[in-house]
Amino acid sequence: MPRAKNADTGKTAADKATADKNATNTPIAENEQVQELYNILKDNNSPGLGDFLSIVKQIGAMEAHLQHATNELAAMRTQLNEMEASNHPIRNTLQKAVIAMQAQVLEMRDKLSELKEQFIEGCKNAVQSFKEKGIAALDNVARFFKIKPALESLRDGCDKGIAYDNRNIARFENISTEYHEAGRHLKNIGRAIIGKEPIQEAKPMGKLAKALIAPIKADRKCLTAIKGCAEKAIGSLARLEERAEKPSISADLKKFNEKVAQAQKEVAAPEKPAPTHAAR
């Protein structure tokens, strides 16, 4: 059975899906549609170029931070595998943290992929509008980027992830403290039997516990950075929208040219002769 064709491009639906996936997998700054719109804005000295570049930069930074979070997740998996043969009290808690962190990273990846897809589509539509109507079509370039809900969703998802990491860090610290406190009590029983003074303070957090907490702290740092990027992108989008509400340079120039043309017509128009009175 022949595959369904896309009426606009002539490509199959499967081809389009593959192209969309490749587009979102490519770093945002290297995307063809993004680069084309950038060149148009730059060549026409668009006042919105700076904020457009800021959004691209923040999305690119979020991609990098998410990759770092993925690496930290891999490090936690490695540590968990190394603990398989042991019966360390932190192991079960770490396993739950790894599962939750994996779900969190996958969710963030989906949200970022959706954001990129929407942004690229906005660039594509803006370029098409420019080709049809000229640079005046980009006076309100913000109207092409319907990405605010996606940015807010990313920001809110980071808040949830940060809160979860904070709880896990506190949980690991408590377990480590209890573990060493129990060890102190056992040692003191033995010391009491042989008549030695009891140990007053438990050992500080061990190297293993610190090593286990480190990836969670790194993940929290990544999420905090992604949240910051999302907030900066929201700010840049807001400035683009505010700029669109002001009279555009091209609109002012158009009005000025119209006034000049009207004045030239009035000067060029022949004066009507003054009416004469009939001879008495």
Secondary structure, DSSP 8 states (H G I E B T S, - for coil): ----B-TTT--BHHHHHHHHHHHHHS-GGG-HHHHHHHHHHHHTT-TTHHHHHHHHHHHHHHHHHHHHHHHHHHHHHHHHHHTTTS--TTHHHHHHHHHHHHHHHHHHHHHHHHHHHHHHHHHHHHHHHHHHH-GGGGTTGGGG---HHHHHHHHHHHHHHHHHHHHHHHHHHHHHHHHHHHHHHHHHHHHHHTT-----S-----HHHHHHHHHHHHHHHHHHHHHHHHHHHHHHHHHHHHHHHS--HHHHHHHHHHHHHHHHHHHHS-----------
